[in-house]
Structures are given as C-alpha cells and as structure tokens.
C-alpha cells in the first residue's frame, strides 16, 4: 500500500495543526452521545457543486429507499457531524453515490450501533471500516476509499517499546512480540489488527475497550494502557484536541498500512449492486479530480 507521508515519521504538532485547521479525521470538541443522533442532510459542498456543473453532470435523484447511511463521530478528519461536510469520507461517500443519481441521508450514531444495524439490514451502509476476517463474514467491502498508515501510540509512563515489523528497521522482528504481556486500548466499534486480536484471545495481551477514541488516548496518556494502534491522522487530531502531545510517544516505524472502506450488510437486498454503484462513483470522482481536492480540503495529503 502506498504511504501517505512519504515514509517519514509523523510530527504530532505539524499533523495535528493541519487537521485542526480543517476525524476527525476530528473537528475538535465533540463526544459520542449515548443516544441516537440524527444529522440533517449535509448541503452539497462547493466541490460537489463544481463537479456537477453542466446538464450532463446533474443526475436525477433516485427514489428514497427508506434506509439511511450511518457513520460515527470522534474520527477526524474522516467522519464527524461537527466537521465540514461531515468529514472527508462522509463527503466522498455522498458524492460517489450522487454521481449515479443516488441520494441518501447520513445518520451519526455510536459506532457499534451503526455497524450492527447495517449487518441486520436496518441501515443501508456504514463507513469507514478496516477489513477484518470477522467483518468479511458479515458485510461486503467497497474499493478502498482512503489508504492510511497505522502507528503505535505509547504511554510515556510505560516502558514498552515497538521495534517495527521486520526489514531493516525491524531487525527481523514481527513487532507483535513487543505487545506480549502488555495492555492495549481499543475503542468500542474499532478493530484490533488481526495479530493483536490473536494475542488477546490467547490471553497474552490485555485489552481495554472505552467508549471512544478520545477516552482511549487519555487512558494511554495516563499509563492505564501501554499502547494504542490507530492511523496517524485520527490520532493526531485526538491528541491535539485533548492536549496530550507531551504525554504520548509515537513509534518510529508504522505498524501497518490499511485501507478504509464503505461496507454493506451481506443480507441486505441488492448489496452487491450497491457496492458496485459506489465503486463506480468513486472512480468517477478520481477521474474528475474531485477526490484529490477533497483530500486536500480535509488536510489529508494525496498519494503521489
């Protein structure tokens, strides 16, 4: 997978400043509510309006299906009801469907509630999600919407170190052994990398699961957890919002590169057609240059 930052370690102050100017991957300051929050439809952005100039670029809206798209908060710059346009991925999803004449409302709610609702067919689709074997059994994944690098965020109160995962920087280590006997934080609705999930199941890694990403980062900063594995942009945003720059260490080597996707429940009627329509729209946004414009508008550097 391609590298979002040219292979250099993230500078917390630099990355956080750029995102704050823009989830959350997180517009700074919102907490996930315990109750279901319904967001009013986001008005088309200037970029969307520009991409539809001309009569041939204005598809007629499709009939309302009765199902909504859902996503969560506290994930800047990707999604968040307090972010411009609902966040980068929210804008990409809405515009990718709009290219094919499909218009959907977007609801913001707790991550687990939204995902479970998609699996049960209560909602049409949710985003953005990393591919895991467990999720593969329940949902269909779109083409990658965004590619990101995951880093290990460590407590300055912990003696844990992450030495990378093989190659010149890793000294042949798989990196997973660094987690044995440690405590990792995983917010509700998020997924651990498969290798760490296996350690948890074997009882070799302890897991804490607070309600949101901000709570998880604070837990690491306080030394109640040794580490958190999360992508660099959402981490930079939540660290800046919580003022934890001096309390958190960042691994020099990334843990992994992953892709974020839109997902549709396998049991949902027309699921495959829905994913195909989204993929086609996403390709069109890239061909039109709208995709790169949105990445820049949300301070995520486009791939070379």
Number of C-alpha atoms within 10 A of each C-alpha: 10 13 16 19 16 10 11 11 14 19 11 21 13 10 19 25 14 15 26 22 11 23 31 32 32 34 28 25 11 16 14 19 12 9 8 13 15 13 15 11 14 15 11 14 14 8 16 20 13 12 17 15 10 8 7 7 15 15 13 12 13 12 10 11 10 10 15 17 23 27 28 28 29 29 27 30 32 31 29 30 29 19 25 19 20 31 27 30 28 27 22 25 23 25 28 25 20 24 24 19 17 20 21 21 16 25 20 23 23 22 23 15 14 25 28 16 17 26 23 15 17 17 22 25 29 29 25 24 22 19 22 12 8 10 17 13 11 18 22 22 24 23 17 17 20 19 18 21 21 21 25 24 24 26 26 18 16 17 9 17 17 23 21 24 19 12 10 9 12 14 12 12 16 15 18 15 16 14 20 16 14 17 21 26 25 24 20 16 19 15 18 19 17 13 12 21 16 13 18 19 11 10 12 17 17 20 21 15 15 16 19 20 27 22 18 24 28 20 20 26 25 17 18 17 24 25 32 25 23 25 21 25 29 26 31 30 30 32 24 19 18 14 11 18 16 11 17 20 20 23 18 15 21 23 22 17 15 20 16 20 22 26 28 28 28 19 14 19 12 13 19 16 10 19 20 14 19 25 21 15 22 25 14 17 21 13 11 12 12 19 23 16 16 22 19 14 17 25 21 24 15 16 13 8
